[in-house]
């Protein structure tokens, strides 16, 4: 469904107020005077000591009319949509530039090819290949250029700044292997040269889930970066790389400094979208799906970040849209350390998490014995749209609860999703199956074998259920694995009891599933499964399986094509665990 913007922007209603405090934060972002890796020569072209600002007048002007435009991917059908801006915070109805974009991350990096037209950068999440799509100046793009390979090892990408002052736009990127920030030098032809370590002082890039280049809102002549942490707060820093003041003033709360309870699923830079001469950012309200326009600034002399005005709602119905920015999937990251964890309960009723970071086991985090009497635990993703991962649990009476994450754990506070869930023999969650921007629940009814979709409302509650399948009592286990085939839609795995073979049911993004495809057999001795996201940090969804006889637990490495490429032993003996999620 193509959308037109509201005729005029309207003031965003201030929602429930929530107090927010920001701890002291300092960041040495060595970008303009980049520190090269050991043995490497200094970054060429860096003669002024100042990062050059991208031309914000044409940064997102894809049709050459002098106004900034919007690009977004519609999750439900994978269409890349072009919204022609009008220069006053409104835009025309969407025009589709083609389908098949569901499995790609997109970034609007400015003119990477040096022809005067802004381009599009896209990462194919199936192959890890990074492409530059040169803009044609008329709202479209010409044949793509391969800009790099193996980019699934990259967590975040931000660009639109000549950070080494050689006349070409560059990329900032965070590598998963060491969670450090690197500068990839633009060549001016759509490709990138040698990477250099851009920051080795701030060790917190594993807890950053968004990184964008804002532009130069305070006219200092350099781009500024906006970083969102897993705590939900935003941090603004200079693209030049000066050490920021050690205070909380460089921090904005989760509402981008408005002091409200509003949170955003995504934020993206859009240049000067309303024609006031100051670059803006847009964000999608996680609960309403509204698209809001913000203007934020950072004073380098004072180290102070601040909003410049009250945000305006410029459109609604954006819950199923993906903006032109990369972010990190935090569905299984309960403690905000940048990696996926699996949740388990031992015989004493103690629930804990366990994950891997930098190739080693991350210390277990105990959540106590509050889940001792629960008959089911299941990853819930962000069921309440507050930016934190939640956990589903069912008690013996059939009450289903969402235990709300707070960025450190999930267990202190709960909300009841509903009653009567003992009638379900399987319950899985963690992903948006119907493309409305909210996490849903899928459950199998014990008496009928019907498969039901319970659409999430973004509040911890669900709407009226929809039947999406029959005959599912023939399947032994269900796993909500995420986007296993990298088409932009959440998928489901299930083991067929009669043959102990595993099938993939690819999601269509509208709440329905495609026919099952067999991807493996020999699962007769497996007692339990759990989805764990990208557990091995290769950019593809994985899952774990525990053998009943000896508790040996295996990690199945997703291949990004709907199958798995390898299996490795994760834990030798988990016999003392009675539930995993």
VOGU-3710 file (C-alpha; in Angstrom, 3 decimals, decimal comma):
1> xxxxxxxxxx> 0,000/0,000/0,000  1,580/3,262/-1,109  1,122/6,188/1,202  0,997/9,933/0,801  2,127/12,186/3,591  -0,239/14,270/5,654  -1,063/17,576/3,882  0,752/19,519/6,587  3,001/18,412/9,404  1,289/18,403/12,757
11> xxxxxxxxxx> 2,841/18,810/16,162  3,700/15,519/17,779  1,621/14,882/20,846  3,749/14,591/23,922  3,172/11,201/25,444  3,582/9,972/28,979  6,476/11,701/30,615  9,263/9,582/31,947  12,228/10,762/33,909  15,568/9,925/32,341
21> xxxxxxxxxx> 19,029/10,355/33,689  22,202/9,905/31,702  25,446/8,736/33,160  28,725/10,367/32,324  29,931/9,421/28,900  33,138/10,140/27,036  34,207/9,057/23,579  37,435/9,535/21,719  36,344/9,199/18,094  39,573/9,425/16,115
31> xxxxxxxxxx> 38,192/10,114/12,671  39,731/13,229/11,165  43,153/12,254/12,478  42,602/8,529/12,209  45,039/6,278/14,034  46,204/3,665/11,511  46,561/0,036/12,427  49,976/-1,063/13,601  52,442/-0,871/10,742  50,055/1,007/8,467
41> xxxxxxxxxx> 50,727/4,417/7,006  48,634/7,410/8,023  45,346/8,021/6,268  46,112/9,802/2,983  44,602/13,206/2,326  44,295/14,190/5,968  46,006/17,570/5,824  43,545/19,937/7,448  42,756/18,065/10,650  39,028/18,563/10,014
51> xxxxxxxxxx> 36,469/16,165/8,577  34,683/17,683/5,608  30,912/17,937/5,727  28,873/16,168/3,070  26,796/18,435/0,853  23,535/18,310/2,776  21,767/20,255/0,025  21,928/17,219/-2,243  22,547/14,373/0,226  19,129/12,763/-0,349
61> xxxxxxxxxx> 17,919/14,733/-3,375  17,568/11,735/-5,644  15,375/13,397/-8,285  17,385/16,632/-8,629  14,584/19,065/-7,738  16,457/20,671/-4,847  14,432/18,953/-2,118  15,458/16,079/0,140  13,730/12,753/-0,519  13,074/9,561/1,445
71> xxxxxxxxxx> 13,898/5,937/0,687  12,466/3,016/2,648  11,909/-0,723/2,281  8,386/-2,004/2,881  8,750/-5,171/4,936  5,503/-6,804/3,821  6,531/-7,173/0,171  10,217/-6,153/0,019  9,586/-3,146/-2,232  12,069/-0,269/-2,260
81> xxxxxxxxxx> 9,971/2,887/-2,092  10,909/6,396/-3,196  9,176/9,372/-1,578  9,816/12,658/-3,381  10,196/15,436/-0,820  8,548/18,833/-1,220  10,985/20,824/0,908  8,442/21,534/3,659  8,471/18,242/5,627  5,874/16,686/3,310
91> xxxxxxxxxx> 6,391/14,222/0,500  4,555/12,726/-2,451  2,998/9,276/-2,612  5,465/6,407/-2,725  6,825/5,117/-6,015  8,151/1,551/-6,050  11,680/1,133/-7,403  11,385/-2,635/-7,438  10,937/-5,656/-5,192  13,431/-8,076/-3,659
101> xxxxxxxxxx> 14,835/-5,595/-1,149  13,561/-7,384/1,949  16,885/-9,099/2,570  19,018/-5,980/2,129  20,088/-3,237/4,488  20,185/0,193/2,856  22,070/3,391/3,651  21,911/6,772/1,891  25,596/7,724/1,737  25,560/10,768/-0,553
111> xxxxxxxxxx> 27,558/10,876/-3,787  29,991/7,968/-3,597  30,715/7,915/-7,336  31,598/11,587/-7,827  29,062/12,275/-10,580  27,051/14,831/-8,606  24,112/12,514/-7,872  23,462/10,883/-4,479  23,763/7,098/-4,467  22,369/4,167/-2,507
121> xxxxxxxxxx> 24,434/1,685/-0,522  22,965/-1,780/0,078  24,193/-4,912/1,826  22,839/-8,251/0,636  22,374/-10,104/3,912  22,311/-13,475/2,179  25,775/-13,160/0,626  27,325/-10,353/2,677  28,138/-8,395/-0,496  28,053/-4,594/-0,288
131> xxxxxxxxxx> 26,780/-2,768/-3,380  26,733/0,852/-4,508  23,740/1,796/-6,652  24,667/5,005/-8,518  21,853/7,554/-8,559  20,654/8,726/-11,973  19,477/12,157/-10,768  15,879/11,381/-11,699  14,755/9,353/-8,688  16,204/6,058/-9,841
141> xxxxxxxxxx> 19,455/4,113/-9,857  21,714/2,589/-12,486  23,509/-0,769/-12,480  25,080/-1,621/-9,156  28,789/-1,650/-8,362  30,319/-4,239/-6,034  31,780/-2,231/-3,170  32,993/-5,119/-1,019  32,444/-8,676/0,184  32,105/-10,372/3,596
151> xxxxxxxxxx> 30,171/-7,431/5,018  27,961/-9,696/7,136  30,752/-9,408/9,668  29,868/-5,730/10,013  27,344/-4,659/12,618  26,687/-0,978/11,809  27,372/1,232/8,789  27,256/5,032/8,609  28,574/7,338/5,893  28,073/10,727/4,164
161> xxxxxxxxxx> 31,254/12,393/5,333  34,700/12,954/3,868  36,314/11,980/7,133  39,888/11,741/5,826  39,698/14,926/3,704  40,694/13,403/0,372  37,614/14,640/-1,488  35,718/11,345/-1,394  32,945/10,231/0,945  33,888/7,507/3,391
171> xxxxxxxxxx> 32,248/4,855/5,571  32,281/4,272/9,290  31,593/0,658/10,237  31,616/-1,443/13,411  33,133/-4,922/13,044  31,600/-7,780/15,023  34,945/-9,560/15,374  36,359/-6,987/17,795  33,498/-4,456/18,220  35,696/-1,569/17,116
181> xxxxxxxxxx> 34,960/1,336/14,811  36,741/1,435/11,443  37,012/3,995/8,681  36,673/2,668/5,116  38,135/5,176/2,682  35,979/6,067/-0,281  37,682/5,930/-3,678  35,202/8,220/-5,408  34,068/5,445/-7,760  31,541/3,686/-5,528
191> xxxxxxxxxx> 34,109/1,379/-3,933  36,230/1,608/-0,790  39,898/1,219/-0,082  41,923/0,220/2,950  40,199/0,323/6,310  41,767/2,018/9,319  41,022/1,749/12,983  39,003/4,849/13,813  38,530/4,373/17,533  40,470/2,258/19,995
201> xxxxxxxxxx> 39,702/4,203/23,157  35,955/3,780/23,605  35,256/0,065/24,203  31,486/0,278/24,020  30,738/-0,331/20,345  29,240/-3,712/21,218  26,388/-1,901/22,974  25,668/0,451/20,074  22,736/-0,674/17,956  22,442/2,343/15,626
211> xxxxxxxxxx> 25,056/4,637/14,077  24,126/7,448/11,691  25,742/10,599/10,336  23,466/13,501/11,251  25,107/16,211/9,154  26,235/19,606/10,424  23,264/21,110/12,301  25,363/23,710/14,164  27,450/24,761/11,124  30,829/23,831/12,558
221> xxxxxxxxxx> 31,976/22,542/9,199  32,025/18,892/10,131  29,557/16,033/10,373  28,240/14,779/13,676  27,379/11,210/14,572  24,342/9,962/16,458  24,774/6,678/18,314  21,974/4,739/19,990  23,017/2,413/22,782  21,224/-0,717/23,905
231> xxxxxxxxxx> 20,201/1,190/27,044  17,920/3,205/24,740  19,739/6,516/25,053  21,406/8,427/22,212  24,893/9,904/22,230  26,072/12,656/19,874  29,745/13,036/18,996  31,760/15,053/16,526  32,911/13,394/13,340  36,222/15,192/13,779
241> xxxxxxxxxx> 37,288/12,964/16,598  37,873/15,266/19,526  37,560/13,707/22,953  34,156/14,694/24,266  33,580/16,213/27,677  33,123/13,670/30,448  29,571/14,587/31,350  26,016/13,567/30,627  25,285/16,550/28,393  26,294/14,740/25,210
251> xxxxxxxxxx> 23,474/12,257/25,844  19,854/12,390/24,705  17,183/10,183/26,229  15,278/7,539/24,278  12,797/10,125/22,965  15,682/12,034/21,335  15,758/14,551/24,134  12,043/15,230/24,467  11,699/13,770/27,959  8,742/11,566/26,961
261> xxxxxxxxxx> 8,157/7,804/26,870  8,286/7,701/23,058  10,799/5,237/21,648  11,870/4,627/18,055  12,406/1,348/16,240  14,699/3,120/13,780  16,222/6,517/13,116  17,774/7,747/9,867  19,310/10,959/8,479  17,281/12,848/5,856
271> xxxxxxxxxx> 19,240/16,058/5,288  17,337/19,348/5,469  13,898/17,843/4,968  11,790/20,832/6,037  13,748/23,603/4,302  14,953/25,490/7,381  18,627/25,099/6,516  19,347/22,557/9,286  19,724/18,818/8,638  17,116/16,559/10,227
281> xxxxxxxxxx> 16,600/12,945/11,270  13,438/10,847/11,150  12,341/8,142/13,551  9,555/5,548/13,561  7,563/5,550/16,798  7,762/1,973/18,069  4,168/1,914/19,357  2,183/4,088/16,958  4,111/3,551/13,724  4,179/7,312/13,152
291> xxxxxxxxxx> 7,090/8,874/11,283  8,508/11,823/13,232  10,879/14,538/12,090  13,553/15,650/14,582  16,310/18,224/14,588  19,116/17,633/17,069  22,419/19,418/17,560  25,722/19,060/19,359  27,835/21,938/20,672  31,463/20,912/20,413
301> xxxxxxxxxx> 32,667/23,715/22,679  30,309/22,703/25,474  29,953/18,991/24,742  26,178/19,424/24,845  23,567/17,580/22,775  20,078/19,006/22,569  16,910/18,903/20,489  16,362/22,122/18,543  12,578/21,863/18,442  9,561/19,730/19,223
311> xxxxxxxxxx> 9,341/16,871/16,691  6,552/16,834/14,131  4,644/13,799/12,905  4,949/13,795/9,128  3,165/10,522/8,347  1,619/7,437/9,927  1,498/3,737/9,097  5,266/3,273/9,008  5,344/0,285/11,359  6,195/-2,108/8,524
321> xxxxxxxxxx> 8,800/0,151/6,918  12,577/-0,064/7,187  14,473/3,216/6,959  17,797/3,855/5,254  20,029/2,992/8,201  21,523/-0,169/9,659  20,798/-1,395/13,142  21,629/-4,460/15,193  19,083/-7,184/15,910  18,724/-7,289/19,710
331> xxxxxxxxxx> 15,955/-9,917/19,876  18,130/-12,254/21,952  20,411/-9,693/23,609  18,960/-9,393/27,106  21,853/-7,648/28,825  22,876/-5,194/26,102  26,378/-6,589/25,599  26,032/-6,816/21,830  25,688/-10,599/21,496  22,843/-13,101/21,629
341> xxxxxxxxxx> 22,130/-15,063/24,770  20,157/-18,208/25,395  17,924/-18,392/28,468  17,834/-21,569/30,528  16,392/-22,863/33,815  18,097/-25,410/36,045  16,564/-28,032/38,362  16,489/-25,552/41,253  14,305/-23,193/39,247  17,041/-20,592/38,710
351> xxxxxxxxxx> 16,840/-18,860/35,333  20,082/-17,600/33,783  21,477/-16,480/30,443  24,544/-17,650/28,586  26,201/-16,210/25,484  29,429/-16,104/23,531  31,522/-12,995/22,979  34,822/-12,771/21,110  34,900/-16,573/20,875  34,562/-17,214/24,620
361> xxxxxxxxxx> 31,652/-17,931/26,931  30,127/-14,810/28,391  29,568/-15,168/32,151  26,121/-16,394/33,098  23,657/-13,832/34,406  21,177/-15,179/36,970  17,625/-13,835/37,111  16,672/-15,717/40,284  13,980/-18,299/41,008  10,909/-16,320/39,932
371> xxxxxxxxxx> 10,313/-18,681/37,016  10,432/-21,889/39,076  6,778/-22,837/38,559  6,563/-21,892/34,902  5,754/-24,614/32,364  7,147/-22,713/29,375  9,802/-20,102/28,645  10,080/-18,487/25,222  12,021/-15,613/23,711  9,604/-12,751/23,123
381> xxxxxxxxxx> 11,736/-10,148/21,371  10,580/-6,601/22,038  6,955/-7,449/22,712  6,309/-4,121/24,453  8,066/-1,823/21,917  10,262/-0,172/24,526  13,542/-1,157/22,891  14,369/-4,070/25,221  14,097/-7,831/24,784  11,326/-9,527/26,779
391> xxxxxxxxxx> 10,607/-13,114/27,826  7,366/-15,104/27,646  6,465/-17,515/30,451  3,383/-19,646/31,112  2,345/-20,820/34,550  0,521/-24,030/35,471  -2,842/-22,247/35,408  -2,425/-21,275/31,768  -1,608/-17,618/32,323  0,844/-16,296/29,761
401> xxxxxxxxxx> 3,071/-13,456/30,942  5,507/-11,136/29,228  8,444/-10,433/31,519  9,709/-7,017/30,531  13,336/-6,487/29,684  15,179/-3,459/30,987  18,457/-3,768/29,072  20,070/-5,822/31,837  17,639/-8,720/32,306  13,973/-9,658/32,020
411> xxxxxxxxxx> 12,130/-10,723/35,135  11,560/-7,858/37,529  8,273/-6,712/35,985  5,643/-8,659/34,099  2,383/-8,069/32,291  -0,230/-10,738/31,581  -0,685/-11,438/27,901  -3,737/-13,619/28,421  -5,328/-16,657/30,051  -6,178/-20,151/28,832
421> xxxxxxxxxx> -2,824/-20,761/27,153  -2,661/-24,322/28,534  -4,682/-25,280/25,464  -1,563/-24,630/23,389  1,056/-27,355/22,958  3,636/-24,981/21,469  4,161/-21,224/21,769  6,868/-19,274/19,924  7,545/-15,584/19,461  10,270/-12,985/19,012
431> xxxxxxxxxx> 9,488/-11,730/15,507  7,055/-9,733/13,397  5,306/-12,259/11,178  2,531/-10,086/9,730  4,632/-7,048/8,818  2,912/-4,468/11,012  6,043/-3,569/12,964  5,090/-5,392/16,182  6,315/-8,724/17,528  3,731/-11,498/17,239
441> xxxxxxxxxx> 3,055/-14,860/18,910  2,462/-18,136/17,053  0,857/-21,028/18,924  -0,313/-24,563/18,126  -3,638/-25,650/19,589  -3,366/-29,015/21,325  -6,856/-30,355/20,580  -7,091/-29,383/16,891  -3,548/-29,004/15,570  -4,455/-25,544/14,310
451> xxxxxxxxxx> -1,651/-23,010/14,042  -2,670/-19,557/15,248  -1,097/-16,156/14,796  -1,671/-13,721/17,658  -0,768/-10,273/16,283  1,211/-8,193/18,734  0,035/-4,717/19,673  3,389/-3,388/20,828  2,137/-3,163/24,404  2,654/-6,723/25,633
461> xxxxxxxxxx> -0,891/-7,588/24,545  -2,124/-9,384/21,428  -5,058/-8,892/19,096  -7,658/-11,396/17,843  -5,995/-14,563/16,627  -5,847/-15,646/12,987  -5,675/-19,273/11,837  -2,612/-19,730/9,608  -2,390/-23,520/9,372  -3,930/-26,921/10,092
471> xxxxxxxxxx> -2,502/-30,375/10,752  0,345/-29,077/12,888  -0,023/-31,843/15,490  2,118/-33,873/13,104  4,996/-31,572/13,959  6,924/-32,213/17,163  8,749/-28,933/17,784  8,363/-25,343/16,611  11,228/-22,836/16,473  10,718/-19,145/15,614
481> xxxxxxxxxx> 14,194/-18,888/14,103  13,934/-15,424/12,560  14,807/-14,641/8,960  16,633/-17,832/8,065  16,565/-17,309/4,284  17,325/-13,569/4,399  14,316/-12,440/2,406  13,262/-9,916/5,042  10,529/-12,075/6,605  10,552/-14,155/9,791
491> xxxxxxxxxx> 10,500/-17,924/9,269  9,466/-20,968/11,294  11,207/-24,325/11,772  9,401/-27,522/12,759  10,297/-31,214/13,184  7,936/-33,699/11,574  7,341/-36,494/14,084  6,908/-39,329/11,587  10,401/-38,948/10,117  12,248/-36,726/12,626
501> xxxxxxxxxx> 13,180/-34,345/9,819  13,421/-30,576/10,114  11,385/-28,338/7,821  11,625/-24,631/7,092  8,378/-22,702/6,658  9,359/-19,394/5,133  7,295/-16,402/6,170  5,577/-14,229/3,583  5,566/-11,110/5,760  1,761/-11,015/5,907
511> xxxxxxxxxx> 1,246/-13,529/8,714  1,134/-16,607/6,483  3,760/-19,265/5,773  4,956/-20,912/2,596  4,960/-24,697/2,174  7,564/-26,544/4,208  10,989/-27,364/2,778  12,983/-30,233/4,289  16,432/-29,059/5,390  17,698/-31,941/7,519
521> xxxxxxxxxx> 16,933/-35,251/9,254  18,200/-37,246/12,219  16,581/-35,201/14,980  15,000/-38,152/16,816  17,134/-37,782/19,931  16,749/-34,026/20,243  14,753/-33,063/23,308  14,473/-29,285/22,881  15,273/-26,452/20,494  15,726/-22,719/20,889
531> xxxxxxxxxx> 16,322/-19,824/18,509  19,336/-17,679/19,352  19,669/-15,184/16,487  23,109/-14,597/15,010  24,929/-16,460/17,761  28,251/-16,862/15,940  28,269/-13,301/14,513  28,416/-14,293/10,838  25,296/-12,322/9,909  22,917/-15,293/9,688
541> xxxxxxxxxx> 20,261/-16,640/12,063  21,238/-19,728/14,079  19,493/-22,095/16,508  20,448/-24,611/19,168  19,291/-28,184/19,814  19,794/-30,237/22,976  20,068/-34,021/22,907  18,026/-35,762/25,565  20,330/-38,695/26,338  23,372/-36,760/27,488
551> xxxxxxxxxx> 22,385/-33,059/27,352  24,865/-32,302/24,597  23,758/-29,065/22,971  24,541/-28,201/19,374  24,687/-24,888/17,568  23,306/-25,033/14,037  24,955/-22,351/11,899  22,456/-20,760/9,524  23,759/-20,200/5,995  21,546/-17,223/5,095
561> xxxxxxxxxx> 19,842/-19,269/2,384  17,244/-21,047/4,500  19,472/-23,960/5,516  22,384/-24,541/7,868  26,011/-24,918/6,857  27,538/-26,563/9,907  26,820/-27,938/13,370  29,131/-27,520/16,334  28,998/-28,639/19,950  28,034/-25,697/22,115
571> xxxxxxxxxx> 27,773/-27,401/25,514  28,864/-30,950/26,361  26,393/-31,607/29,148  23,197/-29,673/29,786  21,296/-32,505/31,473  20,827/-30,297/34,522  18,789/-27,804/32,484  15,046/-28,403/32,191  13,956/-25,436/30,024  15,704/-23,369/27,356
581> x> 14,440/-20,384/25,383
//
